[in-house]
Amino acid sequence: MALNKKKASESLTTMTELVLPNDTNTLNNLMGGHLMYLMDICGAIAAQKHSNRIVVTASVDNISFKEPIALGDVVTIKAHVSRAFNSSMEVYLEVTAGNIPQGTMRETNKAFLTFVAVDQSGNTIMVPELVPETEKEVALFDGALRRRQLRLILAGKMKPNDATELKSLFDSSPN
């Protein structure tokens, strides 16, 4: 049974949160673990929108904390599916923080999370193919196979020699 294709824009999810005292560390900055929690929720919603299924988090790529997010800042997380494979979906997330009284907004984080669609019994299930439309969506889509293969190698689920998109990184023979 062929699944309908979906656009990346159909999975776009935006979450906004105010950083409150209970969410901060002793420096009055948002705790990194709390931000990761919010990113996981936003990413899962985007993956659910794409697949119309229950999803589980399969992997989280590197999350770099560019700068602190302060008490009172408004955090906005935007996520959308960047590529769909058989049952997994790579989701791209961007995080910004803003100080509304000062009128400032800054990008604080970017990340890729991978979710897998499952049925009610927890078995993996096929997801629709993704159709990128914008230049940015095409660039994210094109790089997704390399990122996926690297994730699988690092998880021990793929041998470097089998990573067709990464051969040049692992080929030790001279040119």
HELIX and SHEET records of a PDB file:
HELIX    1   1 ALA A    8  SER A   11  5                                   4    
HELIX    2   2 PRO A   21  ASP A   23  5                                   3    
HELIX    3   3 GLY A   32  SER A   51  1                                  20    
HELIX    4   4 GLU A  135  LEU A  154  1                                  20    
HELIX    5   5 PRO A  160  ASP A  162  5                                   3    
HELIX    6   6 THR A  164  LEU A  166  5                                   3    
HELIX    7   7 LYS A  167  PHE A  170  1                                   4    
SHEET    1   A 2 LYS A   6  LYS A   7  0                                        
SHEET    2   A 2 LEU A 130  VAL A 131  1                                        
SHEET    1   B 5 THR A  13  LEU A  18  0                                        
SHEET    2   B 5 VAL A  74  ALA A  84 -1                                        
SHEET    3   B 5 SER A  88  ASN A  99 -1                                        
SHEET    4   B 5 THR A 104  VAL A 118 -1                                        
SHEET    5   B 5 ILE A  54  VAL A  60 -1                                        
END                                                                             
